[in-house]
Amino acid sequence: MTVPTKTLPSGDELPTIGFGTWELEGETVKASVEAALEAGYTHIDTAEGYMNEEEIGEVLADADVDRDDLFLTSKVLAKNLHYDDVIASCKESLEKLGTDYLDLYLIHWPNPAISLRETMHAMERLHEEGLVRNVGVSNFSAYQLSAAHHVSDVPIAVNQIEFHPWLQRPDLVDYCRETDTVIEAAAPLGRTDVFGDEAVQELAEEYDKLPAQIVLRWAVDRDVVVLPRSTSPAHIEENFDLFDWELSDDDRQRLDERDRNRPVYDTPARDWDDEVWGIPE
């Protein structure tokens, strides 16, 4: 099966579906990534904050797959956005993943306590040295993304955001489109919350598909890259089965109308003292 791709400013092709690895650790992440590769995924998404890069690296080292055929993403924690910390974090991620370069490196969360210009200068250096082929951000608002575009000399290729039928963020999506920033959906299934949506359930029955497949197909039709995660080999394979069927225009519209502006993780406040943010009082 041929997976559609998005062309990034570098010319690299980003597969429309990737395998997400948030909260997957140890033998669980190893078995899940192995199942994803076997199912046909070539796009793997991780982060230093997921604490699973080393295990993913072990799987990739043993996998019968050419590195050039993989699209590998990692992210730098919000507490590590000073210039030298960005460089060090990236090099540590590369070592753990057992690769010479990342296809995409993201700022995991914006950090108002650290200069965005400083962070972007570090990302530019990584790009210039060939350690990172594409630079992006994650969980940035339109305001924050516009600032990143303004201060960066390397294109901001991607904004990975929470996006699903209950959180469609039209203003942010429109701005990403205007600036040729590819949208990736973190938590594209609303961490399963949206499975209980009446429209999702009825469409799953009508199309003889799982609720996850309905939601993922809808997002792909919205021109969004999806990053589902699962520990079930069967669900991993089913989530990948999106491209030999489609929703009707009316059914896509029905899901378009389910927006509740309800996030499952990207809520307004942050716990600034936790290990992800690391901003002491």
Sine and cosine of phi, psi and omega as CSV:
sin_phi,cos_phi,sin_psi,cos_psi,sin_omega,cos_omega
0.00,0.00,0.74,-0.68,0.03,-1.00
-1.00,0.01,0.83,-0.56,0.00,-1.00
-1.00,-0.05,0.80,-0.61,0.07,-1.00
-0.87,0.50,0.41,-0.91,0.00,-1.00
-0.75,-0.67,0.29,-0.96,0.14,-0.99
-0.93,-0.36,0.75,-0.66,0.02,-1.00
-0.99,0.10,0.84,-0.54,0.00,-1.00
-1.00,0.04,0.25,-0.97,-0.03,-1.00
-0.83,0.56,-0.47,0.88,0.02,-1.00
-0.96,0.29,-0.25,0.97,-0.13,-0.99
0.99,-0.13,-0.19,0.98,0.05,-1.00
-0.92,0.40,0.49,-0.87,-0.01,-1.00
-0.97,-0.23,0.85,-0.52,0.01,-1.00
-0.99,-0.14,0.91,-0.42,0.03,-1.00
-0.85,0.52,0.64,-0.77,-0.08,-1.00
-0.93,0.37,-0.33,0.94,0.09,-1.00
-0.80,-0.60,0.69,-0.73,0.09,-1.00
-0.75,-0.66,0.22,-0.98,0.01,-1.00
-0.98,-0.17,0.87,-0.50,0.02,-1.00
-1.00,0.08,0.57,-0.82,-0.10,-1.00
-0.79,-0.61,0.29,0.96,0.03,-1.00
-0.85,0.53,0.72,-0.69,0.03,-1.00
0.90,0.45,0.33,0.94,0.12,-0.99
-0.95,-0.31,0.85,-0.52,-0.06,-1.00
-0.71,-0.70,0.22,-0.98,0.12,-0.99
0.83,0.55,-0.66,-0.76,-0.03,-1.00
-0.92,0.40,-0.43,0.90,0.01,-1.00
-0.90,0.44,-0.74,0.67,0.00,-1.00
-0.93,0.38,-0.57,0.82,0.01,-1.00
-0.89,0.45,-0.73,0.68,0.00,-1.00
-0.91,0.42,-0.60,0.80,-0.04,-1.00
-0.94,0.34,-0.69,0.73,0.02,-1.00
-0.92,0.40,-0.63,0.78,0.07,-1.00
-0.86,0.51,-0.69,0.72,0.01,-1.00
-0.91,0.42,-0.61,0.79,0.01,-1.00
-0.91,0.42,-0.71,0.71,0.02,-1.00
-0.89,0.45,-0.64,0.77,0.02,-1.00
-0.91,0.42,-0.56,0.83,0.00,-1.00
-0.96,0.27,-0.30,0.95,0.03,-1.00
0.87,-0.49,-0.06,1.00,0.05,-1.00
-0.88,0.47,0.68,-0.73,0.12,-0.99
-0.85,-0.53,0.10,1.00,-0.08,-1.00
-0.84,-0.55,0.91,-0.42,-0.03,-1.00
-0.87,-0.49,0.75,-0.66,-0.04,-1.00
-0.90,-0.43,0.83,-0.56,0.04,-1.00
-0.65,-0.76,-0.19,-0.98,-0.01,-1.00
-0.23,-0.97,0.44,-0.90,0.04,-1.00
-0.88,0.47,-0.54,0.84,-0.01,-1.00
-0.95,0.32,-0.26,0.97,0.04,-1.00
-0.98,0.20,-0.30,0.95,0.02,-1.00
0.83,0.56,0.64,0.77,0.01,-1.00
-0.70,-0.71,0.18,0.98,-0.08,-1.00
-0.90,0.44,-0.62,0.79,-0.03,-1.00
-0.90,0.44,-0.68,0.73,0.02,-1.00
-0.91,0.41,-0.65,0.76,0.04,-1.00
-0.89,0.45,-0.64,0.77,0.05,-1.00
-0.86,0.50,-0.63,0.78,0.02,-1.00
-0.90,0.43,-0.66,0.75,0.02,-1.00
-0.90,0.43,-0.72,0.70,-0.04,-1.00
-0.90,0.43,-0.56,0.83,0.00,-1.00
-0.91,0.41,-0.55,0.84,-0.04,-1.00
-1.00,-0.04,-0.20,0.98,-0.09,-1.00
-0.97,0.25,0.53,-0.85,0.05,-1.00
-1.00,0.05,0.92,0.39,-0.04,-1.00
-0.57,-0.82,0.68,-0.73,0.02,-1.00
-0.97,0.26,0.71,-0.71,0.00,-1.00
-0.84,0.55,-0.58,0.81,-0.01,-1.00
-0.92,0.38,-0.27,0.96,0.02,-1.00
-1.00,-0.04,-0.02,1.00,0.00,-1.00
-0.97,-0.24,0.54,-0.84,0.17,-0.99
-0.91,-0.42,0.93,-0.36,-0.15,-0.99
-0.90,-0.43,0.82,-0.58,-0.02,-1.00
-0.89,-0.46,0.67,-0.74,0.23,-0.97
-0.70,-0.72,0.08,-1.00,-0.11,-0.99
-0.64,-0.77,0.51,-0.86,0.05,-1.00
-0.99,-0.17,0.69,-0.72,-0.03,-1.00
-0.91,0.43,0.45,-0.89,-0.02,-1.00
-0.88,0.47,-0.49,0.87,-0.01,-1.00
-0.97,0.23,-0.18,0.98,-0.09,-1.00
-0.93,-0.37,0.58,0.82,-0.12,-0.99
-0.99,-0.12,0.05,1.00,0.20,-0.98
-0.93,0.37,0.43,-0.90,-0.14,-0.99
-0.76,0.65,-0.85,0.53,-0.07,-1.00
-0.91,0.42,-0.54,0.84,0.00,-1.00
-0.93,0.36,-0.61,0.79,0.05,-1.00
-0.88,0.48,-0.73,0.68,0.00,-1.00
-0.87,0.50,-0.73,0.68,-0.03,-1.00
-0.90,0.43,-0.67,0.75,0.00,-1.00
-0.89,0.46,-0.69,0.72,-0.01,-1.00
-0.89,0.46,-0.72,0.70,-0.02,-1.00
-0.90,0.44,-0.59,0.81,0.05,-1.00
-0.92,0.38,-0.64,0.77,0.05,-1.00
-0.89,0.45,-0.68,0.74,0.02,-1.00
-0.87,0.50,-0.69,0.73,0.00,-1.00
-0.89,0.45,-0.71,0.70,-0.02,-1.00
-0.91,0.41,-0.62,0.79,-0.03,-1.00
-0.99,0.17,-0.20,0.98,0.03,-1.00
0.93,0.37,0.63,0.77,-0.03,-1.00
-0.70,-0.71,0.39,-0.92,0.00,-1.00
-1.00,0.07,-0.24,0.97,-0.06,-1.00
-0.40,-0.92,0.39,-0.92,0.16,-0.99
-0.96,-0.27,0.66,-0.75,0.09,-1.00
-0.94,0.33,-0.51,0.86,-0.01,-1.00
-0.50,-0.87,0.75,-0.66,0.05,-1.00
-0.82,-0.58,0.80,-0.60,-0.12,-0.99
-0.89,-0.45,0.57,-0.82,0.31,-0.95
-0.96,0.28,0.90,-0.44,-0.17,-0.99
-0.91,0.42,-0.68,0.73,0.05,-1.00
-0.59,-0.81,0.56,-0.83,0.14,-0.99
-0.91,0.42,0.52,-0.86,0.01,-1.00
-0.74,-0.68,0.97,-0.24,-0.08,-1.00
-0.92,0.39,-0.19,0.98,-0.01,-1.00
-1.00,0.05,-0.11,0.99,-0.04,-1.00
-0.80,-0.60,0.67,-0.74,-0.02,-1.00
-0.86,0.51,0.84,-0.54,0.06,-1.00
-0.90,0.44,-0.58,0.81,0.02,-1.00
-0.88,0.48,-0.67,0.74,0.03,-1.00
-0.87,0.49,-0.71,0.70,0.01,-1.00
-0.88,0.47,-0.72,0.70,-0.04,-1.00
-0.92,0.40,-0.54,0.84,0.07,-1.00
-0.89,0.46,-0.62,0.78,0.05,-1.00
-0.92,0.39,-0.65,0.76,0.03,-1.00
-0.89,0.45,-0.62,0.79,0.04,-1.00
-0.89,0.46,-0.66,0.76,0.02,-1.00
-0.89,0.45,-0.70,0.71,0.03,-1.00
-0.85,0.52,-0.64,0.77,0.02,-1.00
-0.92,0.39,-0.71,0.71,-0.01,-1.00
-0.89,0.46,-0.57,0.82,-0.02,-1.00
-0.99,0.11,-0.03,1.00,0.04,-1.00
0.99,0.17,0.14,0.99,0.04,-1.00
-0.98,0.21,-0.41,0.91,0.00,-1.00
-0.72,-0.69,0.83,-0.56,-0.04,-1.00
-1.00,0.09,-0.51,0.86,0.01,-1.00
-0.63,-0.77,0.58,-0.81,-0.04,-1.00
-0.92,-0.40,0.61,-0.80,0.04,-1.00
-0.42,-0.91,-0.09,-1.00,0.00,-1.00
-0.75,-0.67,0.18,-0.98,0.01,-1.00
-0.60,-0.80,0.67,-0.74,0.04,-1.00
0.89,0.46,0.54,0.84,0.06,-1.00
-1.00,-0.06,0.69,-0.73,0.15,-0.99
-0.96,0.27,0.13,-0.99,0.07,-1.00
-0.87,0.49,-0.64,0.77,0.02,-1.00
-0.87,0.49,-0.74,0.67,-0.01,-1.00
-0.92,0.38,-0.63,0.78,0.02,-1.00
-0.91,0.41,-0.63,0.78,0.01,-1.00
-0.89,0.45,-0.62,0.78,0.06,-1.00
-0.90,0.43,-0.65,0.76,0.02,-1.00
-0.89,0.46,-0.70,0.71,0.05,-1.00
-0.87,0.50,-0.62,0.78,-0.09,-1.00
-0.92,0.38,-0.62,0.79,-0.12,-0.99
-0.99,-0.16,-0.08,1.00,-0.08,-1.00
-0.99,-0.16,0.69,-0.72,0.09,-1.00
-1.00,-0.03,-0.09,1.00,0.09,-1.00
-0.93,-0.38,0.64,-0.77,-0.06,-1.00
-0.85,0.52,0.65,-0.76,0.16,-0.99
-1.00,0.09,0.97,-0.23,-0.18,-0.98
-0.99,0.17,-0.53,0.85,-0.20,-0.98
-0.61,-0.79,0.57,-0.82,0.27,-0.96
-0.83,-0.56,0.92,-0.39,0.02,-1.00
-1.00,-0.04,0.89,-0.46,-0.13,-0.99
-0.73,-0.69,0.30,-0.96,0.18,-0.98
-0.94,0.33,0.81,-0.58,-0.04,-1.00
-0.44,-0.90,0.81,-0.59,0.05,-1.00
-0.25,-0.97,0.05,-1.00,-0.09,-1.00
-0.84,0.54,-0.46,0.89,0.00,-1.00
-1.00,0.02,-0.12,0.99,0.03,-1.00
-0.58,-0.81,1.00,-0.01,-0.15,-0.99
-0.98,-0.21,-0.28,0.96,0.22,-0.98
0.75,0.67,0.86,0.51,-0.13,-0.99
-0.86,0.52,-0.62,0.78,-0.02,-1.00
-0.92,0.40,-0.68,0.73,0.02,-1.00
-0.92,0.40,-0.68,0.73,0.03,-1.00
-0.87,0.49,-0.70,0.71,0.00,-1.00
-0.87,0.49,-0.66,0.75,-0.01,-1.00
-0.92,0.39,-0.64,0.77,0.06,-1.00
-0.87,0.50,-0.67,0.74,0.03,-1.00
-0.89,0.46,-0.70,0.71,-0.04,-1.00
-0.88,0.47,-0.50,0.86,-0.07,-1.00
-0.97,-0.24,0.22,0.98,0.01,-1.00
0.82,0.57,0.62,0.78,0.07,-1.00
-0.99,-0.16,0.89,-0.45,-0.02,-1.00
-0.92,0.39,0.68,-0.73,0.03,-1.00
-0.99,-0.11,0.81,-0.59,0.17,-0.98
-0.94,-0.33,0.66,-0.75,-0.02,-1.00
-0.99,-0.11,0.96,-0.29,0.25,-0.97
-0.98,0.19,0.57,-0.82,-0.07,-1.00
0.77,0.63,0.79,0.62,-0.05,-1.00
-0.91,0.42,-0.28,0.96,0.02,-1.00
-0.98,-0.21,0.22,0.98,-0.03,-1.00
0.84,0.55,0.54,0.84,-0.06,-1.00
0.77,0.64,0.66,0.75,0.05,-1.00
0.97,0.26,-0.07,1.00,0.00,-1.00
-0.86,0.52,-0.63,0.78,-0.09,-1.00
-0.95,0.30,-0.17,0.99,0.02,-1.00
-0.89,0.46,-0.42,0.91,0.00,-1.00
-0.99,0.11,-0.03,1.00,0.02,-1.00
-0.91,0.41,0.72,-0.69,-0.06,-1.00
-0.85,0.53,-0.68,0.74,-0.02,-1.00
-0.92,0.39,-0.65,0.76,0.02,-1.00
-0.89,0.46,-0.70,0.71,-0.01,-1.00
-0.90,0.44,-0.68,0.73,-0.02,-1.00
-0.93,0.38,-0.63,0.78,0.02,-1.00
-0.93,0.36,-0.59,0.81,0.05,-1.00
-0.87,0.49,-0.66,0.75,0.02,-1.00
-0.93,0.36,-0.67,0.74,-0.03,-1.00
-0.89,0.45,-0.65,0.76,-0.06,-1.00
-1.00,-0.04,-0.06,1.00,-0.07,-1.00
0.84,0.54,0.74,0.68,0.02,-1.00
-0.79,-0.62,0.23,-0.97,0.11,-0.99
-0.98,0.21,0.45,-0.89,0.08,-1.00
-0.80,0.60,-0.62,0.78,0.02,-1.00
-0.86,0.50,-0.67,0.74,-0.01,-1.00
-0.91,0.42,-0.64,0.77,0.03,-1.00
-0.88,0.47,-0.74,0.67,-0.05,-1.00
-0.92,0.40,-0.67,0.74,-0.01,-1.00
-0.92,0.38,-0.65,0.76,0.01,-1.00
-0.90,0.44,-0.64,0.77,0.05,-1.00
-0.86,0.51,-0.71,0.70,-0.02,-1.00
-0.90,0.43,-0.68,0.73,0.04,-1.00
-0.86,0.50,-0.66,0.75,0.04,-1.00
-0.91,0.41,-0.39,0.92,0.07,-1.00
-1.00,0.09,0.15,0.99,0.04,-1.00
0.93,0.37,0.61,0.79,-0.01,-1.00
-0.88,-0.47,0.68,-0.73,0.08,-1.00
-0.98,0.18,0.75,-0.67,-0.07,-1.00
-0.95,-0.31,0.57,-0.82,-0.05,-1.00
-0.77,-0.64,0.91,0.42,0.01,-1.00
-0.94,0.35,0.44,-0.90,0.10,-0.99
-0.74,-0.67,0.46,-0.89,0.03,-1.00
-0.28,-0.96,0.36,-0.93,0.13,-0.99
-0.96,-0.28,-0.05,1.00,-0.02,-1.00
-1.00,-0.07,0.88,-0.48,0.03,-1.00
-0.81,0.59,-0.61,0.79,0.00,-1.00
-0.91,0.42,-0.71,0.70,0.00,-1.00
-0.93,0.36,-0.58,0.81,0.05,-1.00
-0.86,0.51,-0.69,0.73,0.01,-1.00
-0.94,0.35,-0.66,0.75,-0.01,-1.00
-0.91,0.42,-0.62,0.79,0.03,-1.00
-0.89,0.46,-0.46,0.89,-0.02,-1.00
-0.99,0.16,-0.27,0.96,-0.08,-1.00
-1.00,0.07,0.97,0.22,-0.10,-1.00
-0.84,-0.55,-0.15,0.99,-0.33,-0.95
-0.91,-0.42,0.09,1.00,0.09,-1.00
-0.91,-0.41,0.32,0.95,0.08,-1.00
-0.45,-0.89,0.23,-0.97,-0.01,-1.00
-0.46,-0.89,0.34,-0.94,0.09,-1.00
-1.00,0.08,0.50,-0.86,0.10,-1.00
-0.95,0.30,0.30,-0.96,0.03,-1.00
-0.86,0.52,-0.67,0.74,-0.02,-1.00
-0.90,0.43,-0.62,0.78,-0.02,-1.00
-0.96,0.28,-0.57,0.82,0.13,-0.99
-0.89,0.46,-0.67,0.74,0.03,-1.00
-0.89,0.46,-0.60,0.80,0.01,-1.00
-0.87,0.49,-0.65,0.76,0.05,-1.00
-0.96,0.28,-0.53,0.85,0.08,-1.00
-0.84,0.55,-0.52,0.85,-0.07,-1.00
-1.00,0.07,0.07,1.00,-0.03,-1.00
-1.00,-0.05,0.09,1.00,-0.05,-1.00
-0.87,0.49,0.78,-0.62,0.03,-1.00
-0.87,-0.50,0.02,1.00,-0.10,-1.00
0.81,0.59,0.69,0.72,-0.08,-1.00
-0.90,-0.43,0.98,-0.21,0.05,-1.00
-0.98,0.20,0.45,-0.89,0.13,-0.99
-0.98,-0.21,-0.32,0.95,0.05,-1.00
-0.61,-0.79,-0.48,0.88,-0.09,-1.00
-1.00,0.03,0.92,0.39,-0.02,-1.00
-1.00,0.05,0.31,-0.95,-0.15,-0.99
-0.88,0.48,-0.64,0.77,-0.11,-0.99
-1.00,-0.05,0.36,-0.93,0.03,-1.00
-0.76,-0.65,0.46,-0.89,0.17,-0.99
-1.00,-0.02,1.00,-0.04,-0.19,-0.98
-0.92,0.38,-0.30,0.95,-0.04,-1.00
-1.00,-0.01,-0.11,0.99,-0.08,-1.00
-0.96,0.28,0.13,-0.99,-0.14,-0.99
-0.93,0.36,-0.35,0.94,0.03,-1.00
-0.95,0.30,-0.71,0.70,-0.06,-1.00
-1.00,0.05,-0.75,0.66,0.08,-1.00
0.89,0.46,0.61,0.79,0.03,-1.00
-0.96,-0.29,0.98,-0.18,-0.03,-1.00
-0.94,0.33,0.39,-0.92,0.03,-1.00
-0.92,0.38,0.00,0.00,0.00,0.00
